[in-house]
Structures are given as structure tokens and as C-alpha cells.
Amino acid sequence: MRKKKESKHRILILGASGFLGGAIYKELCSYFRTFGTYNISNKSLEKNKHFFQYNIEEDDIYEILDIVKPTIIVSALRGDFAAQFIAHKHLAEYVFSTKIKILFLSSANVFDAYSKYPSYELDKTYSNSIYGHFKIKIENMLLRLPKKQVAILRLPMVFGAQSPRVLEINQNIKEKIPVEVFPNLIMNATNDSKLTQQIHYIINRNKTGIFHLGSTDLVHHDDFIKEIIKSLELKNAIYKQVFTTNDDRYLAVIPKYNLLPKNLQLLSQEILTELEI
Ligand SMILES: NC(=O)c1ccc[n+]([C@@H]2O[C@H](COP(=O)([O-])OP(=O)(O)OC[C@H]3O[C@@H](n4cnc5c(N)ncnc54)[C@H](OP(=O)(O)O)[C@@H]3O)[C@@H](O)[C@H]2O)c1
């Protein structure tokens, strides 16, 4: 096992202190030499030699790249959009010149200007939000790299017992604050445990291209949030219905062309079942 761990990839996760970056780090660290970044000072991470403090607005990513010499970079960052764009420009140059690979966590919002249908991998991206525009800009920059060096992972909303979304629902109910639901929103979803397995597979099998890593079925946002609350056995939730349009609106990234094996695909029910445990 040890030999295997040392011979395969060196993985650098940008944003490894976050919800998804942290889950990806946990999934990969026993199989690969895995390193991560965090932004906000943290005593336990400061002592960990596999973690580097990195502020996208102040620090040069080259310094960390020079130390880690990754063969794979996973970008799971948040932060100022302009600074993120510059950092990804530097990452793209590094990926190109060293012939390594980058996995970029993108979002269903790259399609948020289309409301009438769910979106598939080969659809043209189109957004009318600042966040969606920003993700499209980085996707397009990375898609100019050689195809074998890039994986764009488009995610719908990610749920899971420790996800900020589920923690907020819990907190709101405890404090009698209304939980927002969007009755017109039709979406797909995923959770951190399936996502990290999918990423592990993409790395192991050296897969590239655009992936839609969401459930294969669609749900209404309001029904799904209510189902989550039922699964968590939380009582006395108050709901605030938010109508952003008169008609139903889709925000869904459905896998169709770049499919993962059956056991790595998911139905939204699995997200609920996992929350029950
Ligand atoms: N969660 C979802 O439902 C979802 C859905 C679609 C796409 N995504 C994408 O997935 C990625 C990760 O999302 P997440 O939910 O895991 O986010 P998160 O929990 O907020 O984690 C963000 C990470 O970025 C770091 N970060 C924040 N500001 C920074 C800065 N100025 N400089 C350097 N690092 C900074 C954070 O460090 P600290 O911990 O030190 O603050 C943390 O490690 C994002 O790109 C997001 O767009 C997420």
C-alpha cells in the first residue's frame, strides 16, 4: 500500500479546508500523496505539513506549486472572482507547461440563463448571473488546454449531513427561522460522499472532459427540502416560499454523454437515504 501511495499521483487540493475540498482530501489522502490549501488561520492545519495557507488575493500560487510539484490539481476554491480568475490563469499556464492535469469544480449555474430544459454536457453554457459568468470564464480558459489535461466537474446543489446547506436547515429550524424553498425550481442534486467517489474514479481511471455530476432524476426544490427535513426527523419547520418566476425553471446538470459506471451514478433518493442513517 505504502509503495503504491508514493509512486502514483501527487495531488494538490485548492480549498481543502472547505466543505467539498475537505471531503475530497479525506477520500484521496490514504491512496495518494495529497496536499491542500486553507485560507483562514487554523491551528491544527498549521501543524499539518500537507497543508499550506493560501490567500488568493495576496499569495502567489507558484510558490505552493513549486513545493508540492503536483501531478493533479483539484480546484475547490471560493473567494473574490477577479483574484480567482488570475489564480486559474496561472494554474492553466502551469498545467500546460508541466503537462499535468487539473480538475475544476464548476456549477450548474453555467446554464442558469436557460430555464426551459435540464442541461447536458455538450450544451452551450449560458448564464445571467455573476457567479455563472465567472464559472463559464474559467471553464472556457481551461477548455483551451489539451483535452487530456482537464476535467470540468459541473455540480448541482450538494447536500450531505455536514453540508452547509443541511447545517443551515438544521440551524434555522432550531431557531424558528423560515427555511427558504423555491417551488418553481426543478433541479438535480448530489451529496459529498458520491461526489468524492466519482472524483476518485476520475483520477484513478485518468478520465477527462466535461462531467455532469448530479443525480439522473429531477426534483422540485421545495419537495426535496421537505423530504430532507423529514429524513432528518426535524419537526416544526416553517417555510418561506420564494417565487423567482411564474413558470417552472430548470437548473439541472444531467449526465448523458460522459457517463460514469452505474454504481457511481445516483438517484436523488440516495441523498435522502444517507441522511436518515
Ligand atoms: N457546495 C455546493 O453545493 C456547490 C455546488 C456547485 C459548485 N460548488 C463549487 O465547489 C467549490 C467548493 O465549494 P464549497 O461549498 O466546498 O465551498 P467552501 O466550503 O466555502 O470552501 C471554500 C474553500 O475556499 C477557500 N477560500 C475562500 N476564500 C479564499 C481566499 N480568499 N483565498 C484562498 N482560499 C479561499 C476556503 O478556505 P477557508 O476554509 O480557510 O475559508 C475553503 O477552503 C466552489 O468552487 C463552488 O463554486 C459547490
Ligand as a Chemical Component Dictionary entry (heavy atoms), coordinates in Angstrom:
data_LIG
# 
_chem_comp.id                   LIG 
_chem_comp.type                 NON-POLYMER 
_chem_comp.pdbx_formal_charge   0 
_chem_comp.three_letter_code    LIG 
# 
loop_
_chem_comp_atom.comp_id 
_chem_comp_atom.atom_id 
_chem_comp_atom.alt_atom_id 
_chem_comp_atom.type_symbol 
_chem_comp_atom.charge 
_chem_comp_atom.model_Cartn_x 
_chem_comp_atom.model_Cartn_y 
_chem_comp_atom.model_Cartn_z 
_chem_comp_atom.pdbx_ordinal 
LIG N1  N1  N 0  -21.352 23.275 -2.186 1  
LIG C1  C1  C 0  -22.113 23.268 -3.253 2  
LIG O1  O1  O 0  -23.337 23.000 -3.187 3  
LIG C2  C2  C 0  -21.507 23.573 -4.614 4  
LIG C3  C3  C 0  -22.321 23.469 -5.760 5  
LIG C4  C4  C 0  -21.766 23.743 -7.005 6  
LIG C5  C5  C 0  -20.430 24.119 -7.111 7  
LIG N2  N2  N 1  -19.654 24.241 -5.984 8  
LIG C6  C6  C 0  -18.248 24.672 -6.151 9  
LIG O2  O2  O 0  -17.392 23.833 -5.373 10 
LIG C7  C7  C 0  -16.292 24.600 -4.883 11 
LIG C8  C8  C 0  -16.148 24.367 -3.376 12 
LIG O3  O3  O 0  -17.349 24.756 -2.734 13 
LIG P1  P1  P 0  -17.612 24.519 -1.153 14 
LIG O4  O4  O 0  -19.082 24.512 -0.981 15 
LIG O5  O5  O -1 -16.785 23.388 -0.686 16 
LIG O6  O6  O 0  -17.021 25.910 -0.576 17 
LIG P2  P2  P 0  -16.484 26.263 0.920  18 
LIG O7  O7  O 0  -16.915 25.235 1.909  19 
LIG O8  O8  O 0  -16.865 27.680 1.146  20 
LIG O9  O9  O 0  -14.893 26.155 0.751  21 
LIG C9  C9  C 0  -14.193 27.119 0.005  22 
LIG C10 C10 C 0  -12.714 26.923 0.142  23 
LIG O10 O10 O 0  -12.066 28.052 -0.489 24 
LIG C11 C11 C 0  -11.212 28.670 0.470  25 
LIG N3  N3  N 0  -11.194 30.131 0.275  26 
LIG C12 C12 C 0  -12.208 31.013 0.480  27 
LIG N4  N4  N 0  -11.789 32.271 0.253  28 
LIG C13 C13 C 0  -10.484 32.180 -0.104 29 
LIG C14 C14 C 0  -9.473  33.131 -0.446 30 
LIG N5  N5  N 0  -9.738  34.451 -0.473 31 
LIG N6  N6  N 0  -8.237  32.681 -0.727 32 
LIG C15 C15 C 0  -7.955  31.341 -0.723 33 
LIG N7  N7  N 0  -8.848  30.392 -0.396 34 
LIG C16 C16 C 0  -10.103 30.803 -0.092 35 
LIG C17 C17 C 0  -11.775 28.327 1.828  36 
LIG O11 O11 O 0  -10.750 28.464 2.814  37 
LIG P3  P3  P 0  -11.172 28.727 4.378  38 
LIG O12 O12 O 0  -11.831 27.443 4.836  39 
LIG O13 O13 O 0  -9.898  28.969 5.066  40 
LIG O14 O14 O 0  -12.110 29.870 4.360  41 
LIG C18 C18 C 0  -12.199 26.887 1.586  42 
LIG O15 O15 O 0  -11.081 26.023 1.686  43 
LIG C19 C19 C 0  -16.543 26.058 -5.262 44 
LIG O16 O16 O 0  -15.770 26.373 -6.385 45 
LIG C20 C20 C 0  -18.029 26.080 -5.612 46 
LIG O17 O17 O 0  -18.302 27.039 -6.613 47 
LIG C21 C21 C 0  -20.172 23.976 -4.739 48 
# 
loop_
_chem_comp_bond.comp_id 
_chem_comp_bond.atom_id_1 
_chem_comp_bond.atom_id_2 
_chem_comp_bond.value_order 
_chem_comp_bond.pdbx_ordinal 
LIG N1  C1  SING 1  
LIG C1  O1  DOUB 2  
LIG C1  C2  SING 3  
LIG C2  C3  SING 4  
LIG C2  C21 DOUB 5  
LIG C3  C4  DOUB 6  
LIG C4  C5  SING 7  
LIG C5  N2  DOUB 8  
LIG N2  C6  SING 9  
LIG N2  C21 SING 10 
LIG C6  O2  SING 11 
LIG C6  C20 SING 12 
LIG O2  C7  SING 13 
LIG C7  C8  SING 14 
LIG C7  C19 SING 15 
LIG C8  O3  SING 16 
LIG O3  P1  SING 17 
LIG P1  O4  DOUB 18 
LIG P1  O5  SING 19 
LIG P1  O6  SING 20 
LIG O6  P2  SING 21 
LIG P2  O7  DOUB 22 
LIG P2  O8  SING 23 
LIG P2  O9  SING 24 
LIG O9  C9  SING 25 
LIG C9  C10 SING 26 
LIG C10 O10 SING 27 
LIG C10 C18 SING 28 
LIG O10 C11 SING 29 
LIG C11 N3  SING 30 
LIG C11 C17 SING 31 
LIG N3  C12 SING 32 
LIG N3  C16 SING 33 
LIG C12 N4  DOUB 34 
LIG N4  C13 SING 35 
LIG C13 C14 SING 36 
LIG C13 C16 DOUB 37 
LIG C14 N5  SING 38 
LIG C14 N6  DOUB 39 
LIG N6  C15 SING 40 
LIG C15 N7  DOUB 41 
LIG N7  C16 SING 42 
LIG C17 O11 SING 43 
LIG C17 C18 SING 44 
LIG O11 P3  SING 45 
LIG P3  O12 DOUB 46 
LIG P3  O13 SING 47 
LIG P3  O14 SING 48 
LIG C18 O15 SING 49 
LIG C19 O16 SING 50 
LIG C19 C20 SING 51 
LIG C20 O17 SING 52 
# 
